């Protein structure tokens, strides 16, 4: 799966056009858990809509931990049932937040911050309910990794611009774009430009009317990428108990004692 030269030219032309139109774009400075929440609220919507929803939640709820234990209907009552795919996105967000708490014994991703970039992506990709857009958002904006958030809305817009082919998943489109955009500041700048462009466009009806995915979990494309990642430190430590069976030979020495007593008689 690769982009044709004509598609790459159109991508570069789009980025140049957006760069001349949008000046001094600033990246949000959220800590990882807040960025995760913002990503779930922003996908297939807009950054402004997500910020307004989060502000409304924080007026009604104490902090991110209380948000984690709130019911889906309670959260929906605050941000409104007209929010795109509201029940689906809130349920998946709660799944991911509860798994963070199980791993960290805290609602903040303090342990994840100390991991390597590969381990951080593995950490995010294996959260229940995670989406490619949410994982990439936290990876890029909070952990400084090489990622590019892509949702269904952006896929539809890029198809319209003939930059990618129709029928690709958000994870597949992210993979294609990352081949053309370098890590570090170029990736961050590209995201801010593309996100500003997406925010200024209406979400296509084809996205809003499409059925919600029937399952949570890692996208197959991400599973392939994860296979080449180093497993988190916990996984490596889990192999140590296998050495314990080596203590069994001690039982053989006890069985040998009666034989010696027989010879003395």
Residue frames relative to the residue before (quaternion, step in Angstrom):
aa qw qx qy qz dx dy dz
X 1.0000 0.0000 0.0000 0.0000 0.00 0.00 0.00
X 0.2310 0.7657 -0.5730 0.1791 3.59 -0.60 1.12
X 0.5228 -0.6251 0.4811 0.3231 3.51 -1.30 0.37
X 0.4626 -0.6524 0.5249 0.2914 3.51 -1.15 0.68
X 0.6614 -0.5163 0.3586 0.4091 3.62 -1.14 0.52
X 0.6413 0.5269 -0.3282 0.4510 3.60 1.00 -0.79
X 0.6498 0.5111 -0.3153 0.4660 3.59 1.05 -0.75
X 0.6334 0.5275 -0.3250 0.4636 3.58 1.05 -0.79
X 0.6333 0.5265 -0.3237 0.4658 3.59 1.01 -0.80
X 0.6651 0.4989 -0.3010 0.4670 3.58 0.98 -0.83
X 0.6135 0.5334 -0.3423 0.4711 3.60 1.10 -0.68
X 0.6776 0.4867 -0.2899 0.4689 3.58 0.87 -0.96
X 0.6356 0.5220 -0.3250 0.4667 3.58 1.05 -0.76
X 0.6335 0.5266 -0.3260 0.4637 3.58 1.02 -0.81
X 0.6713 0.4993 -0.3024 0.4568 3.59 0.89 -0.92
X 0.6385 0.5111 -0.3303 0.4712 3.60 1.01 -0.75
X 0.6512 0.5196 -0.3076 0.4597 3.56 0.97 -0.86
X 0.6781 0.4863 -0.2855 0.4715 3.56 0.95 -0.88
X 0.6309 0.5453 -0.3315 0.4413 3.58 1.07 -0.76
X 0.6726 0.4806 -0.2963 0.4783 3.58 1.05 -0.70
X 0.6868 0.4908 -0.2668 0.4650 3.56 1.22 -0.54
X 0.7832 0.2648 -0.1294 0.5475 3.59 1.02 -0.79
X 0.0713 -0.8115 0.5799 -0.0078 3.57 -0.58 1.16
X 0.8676 0.1238 -0.0873 0.4736 3.55 -1.24 0.66
X 0.1895 0.7777 -0.5697 0.1862 3.56 0.83 0.97
X 0.1964 -0.7981 0.5625 0.0892 3.58 -0.89 0.92
X 0.4229 -0.6941 0.5246 0.2534 3.53 -1.02 0.86
X 0.5113 -0.6264 0.4766 0.3449 3.62 -1.02 0.67
X 0.2936 -0.7909 0.5160 0.1482 3.58 -0.98 0.77
X 0.2319 0.8079 -0.5104 0.1814 3.58 0.94 0.86
X 0.4768 -0.6045 0.5371 0.3447 3.57 -1.19 0.51
X 0.7453 -0.4873 0.2207 0.3979 3.62 -1.15 0.61
X 0.6867 0.4815 -0.3108 0.4472 3.63 0.82 -0.90
X 0.6525 0.4954 -0.3153 0.4789 3.58 0.98 -0.82
X 0.6354 0.5222 -0.3295 0.4638 3.59 1.02 -0.77
X 0.6092 0.5453 -0.3454 0.4606 3.59 1.07 -0.72
X 0.6571 0.5009 -0.2991 0.4774 3.57 0.94 -0.92
X 0.6582 0.5152 -0.3061 0.4556 3.58 0.90 -0.95
X 0.6419 0.5341 -0.3267 0.4427 3.58 0.99 -0.79
X 0.6526 0.4989 -0.3160 0.4748 3.58 0.98 -0.81
X 0.6782 0.4815 -0.2903 0.4732 3.59 1.04 -0.73
X 0.7126 0.4988 -0.2504 0.4251 3.58 1.07 -0.77
X 0.5522 0.6450 -0.3965 0.3491 3.60 1.05 -0.68
X 0.8473 0.0500 -0.0963 0.5200 3.58 -0.91 1.05
X 0.6379 0.4378 -0.3434 0.5324 3.60 1.24 0.46
X 0.5078 -0.6027 0.4598 0.4093 3.61 -0.51 -1.17
X 0.6418 -0.5257 0.3876 0.4018 3.55 -1.24 0.42
X 0.6527 0.5195 -0.3184 0.4502 3.60 0.93 -0.86
X 0.6555 0.5093 -0.3102 0.4633 3.58 0.95 -0.88
X 0.6507 0.5144 -0.3096 0.4648 3.56 1.02 -0.83
X 0.6545 0.5112 -0.3135 0.4604 3.59 0.95 -0.85
X 0.6467 0.5097 -0.3180 0.4700 3.58 0.99 -0.80
X 0.6527 0.5114 -0.3110 0.4644 3.60 0.99 -0.84
X 0.6716 0.4941 -0.3034 0.4613 3.58 0.93 -0.89
X 0.6304 0.5266 -0.3318 0.4639 3.60 0.99 -0.79
X 0.6472 0.5134 -0.3150 0.4672 3.58 1.00 -0.84
X 0.6467 0.5186 -0.3153 0.4620 3.59 1.01 -0.79
X 0.6927 0.4808 -0.2824 0.4575 3.58 0.93 -0.87
X 0.5893 0.5388 -0.3719 0.4733 3.60 1.24 -0.25
X 0.7341 0.4046 -0.2037 0.5059 3.55 1.18 -0.67
X 0.7640 0.2893 -0.1285 0.5622 3.57 1.20 -0.63
X 0.5860 -0.6348 0.3805 0.3298 3.59 -1.00 0.84
X 0.7871 -0.1866 0.1769 0.5607 3.60 0.71 -1.07
X 0.7537 -0.3877 0.2742 0.4544 3.57 -1.32 -0.10
X 0.6224 0.5443 -0.3548 0.4364 3.60 1.08 -0.60
X 0.6520 0.4836 -0.3166 0.4908 3.58 1.00 -0.74
X 0.5934 0.5516 -0.3563 0.4655 3.57 1.14 -0.65
X 0.6212 0.5680 -0.3259 0.4304 3.58 1.03 -0.84
X 0.7726 0.3524 -0.1878 0.4936 3.59 0.90 -0.87
X 0.4739 0.6587 -0.4492 0.3739 3.59 1.26 0.10
X 0.5128 -0.6371 0.4796 0.3179 3.58 -1.15 0.59
X 0.6429 -0.5390 0.3843 0.3853 3.55 -1.19 0.59
X 0.6696 0.5006 -0.3045 0.4565 3.58 0.92 -0.87
X 0.6230 0.5439 -0.3403 0.4475 3.59 1.04 -0.73
X 0.6652 0.4847 -0.2940 0.4859 3.58 0.99 -0.86
X 0.6488 0.5305 -0.3067 0.4513 3.55 0.99 -0.87
X 0.6191 0.5556 -0.3399 0.4388 3.58 1.03 -0.76
X 0.6715 0.4969 -0.2933 0.4649 3.58 1.12 -0.68
X 0.7856 0.3341 -0.1880 0.4857 3.60 0.77 -0.98
X 0.5547 -0.6518 0.3680 0.3633 3.58 1.27 -0.18
X 0.4801 -0.6952 0.4646 0.2652 3.55 -0.97 0.89
X 0.6045 0.5570 -0.3647 0.4375 3.59 1.25 -0.19
X 0.4285 0.6796 -0.4752 0.3589 3.58 1.30 0.05
X 0.5637 -0.6340 0.3939 0.3538 3.65 -0.81 0.91
X 0.8540 -0.0477 0.0019 0.5180 3.58 -0.88 1.01
X 0.1051 0.8792 -0.4634 0.0346 3.54 1.11 0.70
X 0.7030 0.4604 -0.2959 0.4542 3.62 0.73 -0.96
X 0.6393 0.5387 -0.3180 0.4472 3.56 0.98 -0.87
X 0.7166 0.4542 -0.2723 0.4539 3.58 0.77 -0.98
X 0.6576 0.5084 -0.3218 0.4535 3.61 0.99 -0.76
X 0.6411 0.5202 -0.3302 0.4576 3.59 0.96 -0.79
X 0.6736 0.4792 -0.2987 0.4769 3.58 0.96 -0.84
X 0.6166 0.5429 -0.3428 0.4556 3.58 1.03 -0.73
X 0.6674 0.4988 -0.2983 0.4656 3.59 0.94 -0.89
X 0.5994 0.5539 -0.3519 0.4585 3.59 1.07 -0.71
X 0.6928 0.4818 -0.2739 0.4614 3.56 0.84 -1.03
X 0.6668 0.5058 -0.3076 0.4528 3.61 0.91 -0.87
X 0.6609 0.5012 -0.3119 0.4633 3.59 0.99 -0.76
X 0.6346 0.5086 -0.3337 0.4766 3.58 1.08 -0.64
X 0.5904 0.5507 -0.3602 0.4674 3.60 1.06 -0.70
X 0.6622 0.5058 -0.3047 0.4612 3.58 0.94 -0.90
X 0.6439 0.5230 -0.3225 0.4559 3.60 0.99 -0.81
X 0.7005 0.4659 -0.2723 0.4670 3.59 0.97 -0.82
X 0.7798 0.3756 -0.1634 0.4735 3.54 0.95 -0.92
X 0.2545 -0.7386 0.5535 0.2886 3.59 1.18 -0.64
X 0.6819 0.3161 -0.2451 0.6124 3.51 1.20 0.74
X 0.4799 -0.6712 0.4679 0.3166 3.58 -1.14 0.46
X 0.6178 0.5100 -0.3476 0.4872 3.59 1.30 -0.07
X 0.4457 -0.6984 0.4974 0.2573 3.60 -1.13 0.66
X 0.0538 0.8508 -0.5196 0.0569 3.58 0.72 1.06
X 0.6700 0.4807 -0.3043 0.4768 3.60 0.97 -0.80
X 0.6342 0.5563 -0.3305 0.4232 3.58 0.99 -0.81
X 0.5963 0.5901 -0.3606 0.4076 3.59 1.07 -0.69
X 0.7172 0.4621 -0.2539 0.4557 3.61 1.03 -0.75
X 0.5337 0.6406 -0.4027 0.3777 3.61 1.24 -0.09
X 0.5778 -0.5376 0.4602 0.4067 3.57 -1.29 0.20
X 0.6839 -0.4820 0.3416 0.4281 3.58 -1.26 0.29
X 0.6508 0.5075 -0.3210 0.4646 3.61 0.96 -0.81
X 0.6689 0.4925 -0.2966 0.4712 3.56 0.98 -0.85
X 0.6197 0.5406 -0.3399 0.4562 3.59 1.07 -0.70
X 0.6635 0.4850 -0.3136 0.4756 3.59 0.94 -0.84
X 0.6263 0.5237 -0.3310 0.4732 3.57 1.05 -0.76
X 0.6120 0.5567 -0.3284 0.4557 3.58 1.01 -0.86
X 0.7126 0.4528 -0.2557 0.4709 3.58 0.84 -1.01
X 0.6842 0.5122 -0.2935 0.4283 3.58 0.86 -0.96
X 0.7229 0.4287 -0.2486 0.4815 3.60 1.14 -0.53
X 0.4278 0.6673 -0.4926 0.3591 3.60 1.20 0.30
X 0.4742 -0.6490 0.4971 0.3269 3.65 -0.84 0.82
X 0.8096 0.2800 -0.2039 0.4739 3.56 -1.01 0.80
X 0.4827 0.6918 -0.4342 0.3161 3.59 1.23 -0.22
X 0.2110 -0.7380 0.6254 0.1407 3.55 -1.24 0.57
X 0.6378 -0.5185 0.3802 0.4240 3.64 -1.14 0.41
X 0.6365 0.5398 -0.3290 0.4418 3.59 1.02 -0.80
X 0.6844 0.4862 -0.2874 0.4611 3.60 0.87 -0.95
X 0.6577 0.5090 -0.3128 0.4588 3.58 0.92 -0.90
X 0.6800 0.4880 -0.2887 0.4648 3.58 0.90 -0.92
X 0.6160 0.5598 -0.3456 0.4334 3.60 1.03 -0.74
X 0.6918 0.4516 -0.2760 0.4912 3.57 0.86 -0.95
X 0.6391 0.5458 -0.3250 0.4337 3.56 0.98 -0.86
X 0.7251 0.4316 -0.2390 0.4804 3.58 0.86 -0.96
X 0.7983 0.3804 -0.1751 0.4328 3.56 0.63 -1.16
X 0.7622 0.3417 -0.2016 0.5115 3.61 1.11 -0.57
X 0.7755 0.3227 -0.1698 0.5154 3.60 1.03 -0.76
X 0.4216 -0.7403 0.4449 0.2763 3.60 1.24 -0.13
X 0.4052 0.7277 -0.4620 0.3046 3.58 1.15 0.55
X 0.5777 -0.5656 0.4552 0.3731 3.54 -1.35 0.15
X 0.3303 0.7131 -0.5400 0.3013 3.56 -0.17 1.31
X 0.1202 -0.7752 0.6157 0.0749 3.55 -1.28 0.36
X 0.3506 -0.7660 0.4971 0.2079 3.62 -0.38 1.18
X 0.0330 0.7861 -0.6130 0.0720 3.57 -0.78 1.10
X 0.0700 -0.7858 0.6138 0.0292 3.57 -0.80 1.03
X 0.7287 -0.4210 0.2937 0.4533 3.58 -1.29 0.03
X 0.6090 0.5643 -0.3450 0.4379 3.56 1.08 -0.73
X 0.6829 0.4759 -0.2921 0.4710 3.59 0.86 -0.94
X 0.5987 0.5523 -0.3632 0.4523 3.59 1.02 -0.72
X 0.6683 0.5051 -0.2979 0.4577 3.58 0.88 -0.97
X 0.6614 0.5034 -0.3079 0.4629 3.60 0.98 -0.82
X 0.6672 0.4931 -0.3001 0.4708 3.59 0.98 -0.81
X 0.6033 0.5307 -0.3508 0.4810 3.59 1.13 -0.62
X 0.6413 0.5334 -0.3130 0.4542 3.57 0.99 -0.86
X 0.7019 0.4367 -0.2496 0.5042 3.59 1.12 -0.73
X 0.4086 -0.7374 0.4347 0.3167 3.59 1.37 0.00
X 0.3732 0.7210 -0.4878 0.3208 3.55 1.10 0.79
X 0.7677 0.0929 -0.0770 0.6294 3.57 1.20 -0.55
X 0.5446 -0.6168 0.4586 0.3356 3.54 -1.25 0.42
X 0.5707 -0.5905 0.4524 0.3478 3.54 -1.23 0.52
X 0.7434 0.4299 -0.2979 0.4169 3.56 -1.16 0.62
X 0.5600 0.6006 -0.3997 0.4073 3.60 1.26 -0.03
X 0.4595 -0.6635 0.5172 0.2848 3.57 -1.18 0.62
X 0.6698 -0.4844 0.3615 0.4313 3.62 -1.22 0.30
X 0.6523 0.5129 -0.3229 0.4552 3.62 0.96 -0.79
X 0.6468 0.5100 -0.3191 0.4687 3.59 1.02 -0.75
X 0.6525 0.4980 -0.3128 0.4778 3.58 1.00 -0.79
X 0.6134 0.5381 -0.3496 0.4604 3.60 1.00 -0.76
X 0.6518 0.5253 -0.3081 0.4520 3.56 0.93 -0.92
X 0.6552 0.5097 -0.3052 0.4667 3.59 0.97 -0.85
X 0.6871 0.4895 -0.2911 0.4511 3.58 0.86 -0.94
X 0.6547 0.5317 -0.3201 0.4314 3.59 0.98 -0.80
X 0.5890 0.5658 -0.3714 0.4415 3.58 1.19 -0.39
X 0.7242 0.4176 -0.2246 0.5006 3.57 1.19 -0.54
X 0.7369 0.3722 -0.2025 0.5268 3.59 1.22 -0.41
X 0.4083 -0.7380 0.4892 0.2221 3.57 -0.71 1.10
X 0.5840 -0.5830 0.4401 0.3540 3.54 -1.27 0.50
X 0.6947 0.4762 -0.3405 0.4180 3.56 -1.30 0.28
X 0.8499 -0.1252 0.1079 0.5003 3.56 -1.07 -0.79
X 0.6287 0.5351 -0.3671 0.4286 3.68 0.91 -0.70
X 0.6644 0.4926 -0.3082 0.4700 3.60 0.97 -0.82
X 0.6506 0.5085 -0.3162 0.4671 3.59 0.97 -0.82
X 0.6567 0.5021 -0.3109 0.4690 3.59 0.93 -0.88
X 0.6449 0.5226 -0.3214 0.4558 3.58 0.94 -0.88
X 0.6476 0.5168 -0.3230 0.4574 3.59 0.95 -0.84
X 0.6738 0.5003 -0.3073 0.4485 3.58 0.83 -0.96
X 0.6569 0.5059 -0.3074 0.4670 3.59 1.00 -0.81
X 0.6925 0.4735 -0.2781 0.4677 3.56 0.86 -1.00
X 0.6464 0.5153 -0.3273 0.4577 3.58 1.02 -0.78
X 0.6326 0.5224 -0.3299 0.4670 3.59 1.02 -0.79
X 0.6340 0.5210 -0.3157 0.4763 3.57 1.05 -0.77
X 0.6675 0.5006 -0.2922 0.4673 3.56 0.90 -0.96
X 0.6478 0.5311 -0.3173 0.4446 3.59 0.98 -0.87
X 0.6911 0.4835 -0.2734 0.4624 3.57 1.11 -0.67
X 0.6647 0.4696 -0.2980 0.4988 3.57 1.30 -0.11
X 0.5051 -0.6217 0.4982 0.3318 3.55 -1.13 0.60
X 0.5014 -0.6246 0.4952 0.3365 3.54 -1.10 0.66
X 0.4697 -0.6987 0.4542 0.2914 3.61 -0.63 1.07
X 0.5742 -0.6069 0.4260 0.3471 3.56 -1.04 0.77
X 0.5970 0.5860 -0.3607 0.4124 3.57 1.09 -0.69
X 0.6491 0.4958 -0.3113 0.4857 3.59 1.15 -0.61
X 0.6948 0.4846 -0.2780 0.4529 3.58 0.83 -0.98
X 0.7278 0.4341 -0.2348 0.4762 3.56 1.07 -0.74
X 0.5283 0.6350 -0.4205 0.3753 3.58 1.22 -0.23
X 0.5581 -0.6152 0.4246 0.3602 3.62 -1.04 0.65
X 0.5073 -0.6294 0.4908 0.3250 3.54 -1.11 0.69
X 0.5764 -0.5840 0.4281 0.3787 3.61 -1.01 0.73
X 0.4112 -0.7562 0.4626 0.2122 3.56 -0.87 0.94
X 0.7694 0.2738 -0.1723 0.5508 3.59 1.22 -0.08
X 0.3370 -0.6919 0.5931 0.2366 3.51 -1.30 0.46
X 0.4678 0.6803 -0.4873 0.2842 3.55 -1.22 0.31
X 0.7008 -0.4851 0.3381 0.3990 3.51 -1.35 0.05
X 0.5043 -0.6372 0.4962 0.3057 3.55 -1.00 0.86
X 0.5906 -0.5995 0.3958 0.3676 3.65 -0.95 0.78
X 0.6261 0.5285 -0.3493 0.4546 3.60 1.01 -0.70
X 0.6589 0.4877 -0.3106 0.4811 3.57 0.99 -0.79
X 0.5941 0.5636 -0.3716 0.4373 3.61 1.06 -0.63
X 0.6385 0.5211 -0.3228 0.4654 3.58 1.01 -0.80
X 0.6709 0.4871 -0.2945 0.4752 3.56 0.96 -0.86
X 0.6414 0.5407 -0.3165 0.4428 3.57 1.03 -0.82
X 0.5826 0.6106 -0.3700 0.3884 3.58 1.08 -0.66
X 0.7165 0.4235 -0.2459 0.4968 3.58 1.13 -0.62
X 0.5394 0.6278 -0.3986 0.3952 3.59 1.28 -0.04
X 0.5054 -0.5925 0.5194 0.3517 3.54 -1.21 0.49
X 0.4514 -0.6839 0.4862 0.3036 3.64 -0.87 0.83
X 0.6286 -0.5420 0.3926 0.3962 3.59 -1.16 0.48
X 0.6922 -0.5067 0.3242 0.3986 3.57 -1.23 0.51
X 0.6137 0.5689 -0.3487 0.4219 3.60 1.04 -0.74
X 0.6364 0.5430 -0.3298 0.4375 3.58 1.01 -0.79
X 0.6587 0.5068 -0.3117 0.4606 3.57 1.00 -0.83
X 0.6584 0.5192 -0.3101 0.4480 3.57 0.98 -0.84
X 0.6049 0.6031 -0.3480 0.3862 3.57 1.10 -0.64
X 0.6205 0.5746 -0.3438 0.4081 3.61 1.18 -0.39
X 0.5281 0.6909 -0.3882 0.3051 3.62 1.19 -0.47
X 0.6304 0.5669 -0.3605 0.3890 3.68 0.85 -0.79
X 0.5387 0.6484 -0.4012 0.3583 3.63 1.15 -0.41
X 0.6249 0.5689 -0.3416 0.4113 3.65 1.17 -0.40
X 0.4949 0.7129 -0.4031 0.2904 3.65 1.19 -0.40
X 0.6203 0.5722 -0.3693 0.3891 3.70 0.88 -0.75
X 0.5245 0.6555 -0.4144 0.3513 3.66 1.14 -0.32
X 0.6024 0.5889 -0.3544 0.4058 3.67 1.17 -0.35
X 0.4806 0.7241 -0.4062 0.2824 3.65 1.20 -0.33
X 0.5834 0.6095 -0.3986 0.3595 3.72 0.90 -0.66
X 0.5159 0.6512 -0.4196 0.3656 3.65 1.14 -0.41
X 0.6107 0.5709 -0.3455 0.4263 3.61 1.08 -0.64
X 0.6189 0.5679 -0.3438 0.4199 3.63 1.07 -0.65
X 0.6291 0.5493 -0.3410 0.4315 3.61 1.05 -0.74
X 0.6379 0.5283 -0.3246 0.4568 3.61 1.00 -0.79
X 0.6571 0.5174 -0.3093 0.4527 3.58 1.01 -0.79
X 0.6497 0.5459 -0.3222 0.4196 3.62 1.10 -0.53
X 0.5450 0.6645 -0.3884 0.3325 3.67 1.14 -0.49
X 0.6522 0.5225 -0.3449 0.4273 3.68 0.79 -0.81
X 0.5982 0.5733 -0.3599 0.4289 3.61 1.06 -0.62
X 0.6553 0.5168 -0.3106 0.4549 3.63 0.95 -0.83
X 0.6406 0.5265 -0.3251 0.4547 3.64 0.97 -0.82
X 0.6199 0.5586 -0.3372 0.4359 3.61 1.00 -0.74
X 0.6586 0.5209 -0.3101 0.4457 3.57 0.97 -0.84
X 0.6327 0.5468 -0.3327 0.4359 3.64 1.03 -0.73
X 0.6278 0.5324 -0.3426 0.4528 3.62 1.01 -0.64
